[in-house]
């Protein structure tokens, strides 16, 4: 499972935040989603707070964010996707960063 290289698409705005949609290469499997959720507890508080903002919808994820923070949120999601993919392929995933 990978995040598409296309830029996040803005979908609407409310309360000073814009809803952005980020696309995946496919819809996450139930096994992938279980691993994604299970790993949230081992994350740093800042990354965990960011990850909890994501709403999975089929082959994409939505998040409300300010224009200045969407790049950071995308990087957090990419790191989480890499960690889950590594775990599911038999690796242990990356160590949490201090």
N, C-alpha and C positions, 0 to 999 in steps of 0.2 A: 504494500500500500504506500503510495507516495502522493505528495501534494503537487498539484499542477504548477507549472512555471508561470502560468498566466497571472497577471496582477489581480489583487482582490477587487471585486466588483462592488461599487457602492449601490445600495438598494433603497435607501430612504433615510430620513433623519428625524430624531426626536430628542429633546432635552440636551441639545448641543453635541450629540453623538450621532454618528452615521452607522447604519447597518451595512456591514461588508460581508460578502460571500466569497469563500475560498474553495476551490474545487479540488477534488481528489482524482486519481487516475481510475478509481473504481469505488463501489460502495463498500464500506468496511464490513467484514464478516462478523458474526456474533462473537467468535473466538477472539478476533482482533479487538473488538470493543471491550470485552472482559479484561484483556491484558492492559488496555489503555486505562481503564478505570482502576484496576488493581495497583498500578504504578503511581497513581496520583499521591498516595500517602507518603511516598518516599521523596517527594519533590521539595524544593525550597518553597517557603511560604509565598514569595513573590510569583514564582512560576505557577504554583498551584492555584493562586488567586486568578491568574491570567487564564489558565486552562479551564477553570470552572465557569468562565464566561462564554465558552464555545457551545453552540447548539448544533448538533449533528443532524443533518437532513439529507438522507439518501447519500449521494456521492459528493456532498459538499458540507461545509460548516459555516454557520453564520455567527457573527460577533458584532456587538455594538461597541464602537470605538471612536475616539477622536482621530482626525486625520494624522496627527503627529504620533499616535501610538500604534497604528495598524502594522507598521513594519516590525516593531518589537513583538507584537502578538503573533505575527506570522513566524518569526524566528523561534519563539517559544513552542509553537505548534510543530514546526519542523523538527526541533530537538525531541519532542515527545513522540512523534511518528517514528523517527530513527530509533529511539529507545525501544519502542514496542516491536518494531520490525526485528531488531536485534534479539530481543527476548524470544520471540516466536520462532526465530531461525536457530535457536539453541544457544545463543549467547546470553550473557547475564545482563546486558544493557549497560549504559554508562553509569558511573558513580555520580551521586548527587554532588553538585557544585556548592561550595561553602557560601 
